[in-house]
Amino acid sequence: MKTIQKHKRLLFLFLAVSILLSACGGKKEVAPVFNPDASFKQAAEKAKEGYYEEARKILEEVKAQDASGKYSPLAQIRIGDMYFEEGSYEEAAAEYERFLDIHSYHRYAYYAQYQLAMCYYRRIDTIDVSYGWARQALTEFEKLQTTYPRNPYMNVTESRIKECRNILAGFEFYVGEFYFKKESFNAAVLRFNQVLQKYPDSKKESDALYYLALSYKNLGDKDKAIEALNMLLDKHPTTRQADAAKKLMTTLK
């Protein structure tokens, strides 16, 4: 009898321990198979529907699960693209910069560089507030040309660079004109010369030459005034400033 009771106690103890271990261990969940193609497709669908935050979370998962390092760079770019599509250019720029810091030799690095430049370009507004963005955009577009000279955006980049340079020249002229109106002619001369030296052949070149001549005239330097007018007539003979330059020239001789 004692032997049976002992066996019962041992059996009960065994069952109790088995149940406890079963409860603690449980059935292990099988981790889902990493399917980057499906994840990219799902993220694209979410973005198309306007659920950008959800789309970015999916792409962050791709980055976290990608042991090969093959898909995480692409996910990084797409995260930047989604911020860009939302108009969140500051956040997009940060993502593109992060990509370029790590993957500067990636086959899509040129694209990230172009998009980075576009983040600043899209923020350009009017002359008096666009100077900083235009300068940054110009820097990044020029970097695209020098670092990735075979990129497929060369034609559009040339156009963007020209536009940025015109904006920056316009800003310099705007400040120079401000000084000119305040009769601070030395300060005006510095700004007008900046237009000519830093942004040659810009849309503001003829205006800068004319006001440079006027500034020199007001400073009593006729020789430099005539030099600026001759340059204006030589480079821009058909502009509206050319006729004014001819009239001004007669007062200096």
Buried (B, 14 or more C-beta within 10 A) or exposed (E): EEEEEEEEEEEEEEEEEEEEEEEEEEEEEEEEEBEBEEBBEBBBEBBEEEBBEBBBEBBBBBBEBBEEEEBBBBBBBBBBBBBBBBEBBEBBBBBBBBBBEEBEEBEBBBBBBBBBBBBBBBBBEEBEEBBEBBBBBBEBBBBBBEEBEEBEBEEEBEEBBBBBBBBBBBBBBBBBBEBBEEEBBEBBBBBBBBBBEEBEEBBBBBBBBBBBBBBBBBBEBBEBBBBBBBBBBEBBEEBEBBEBBEEBBEEEE
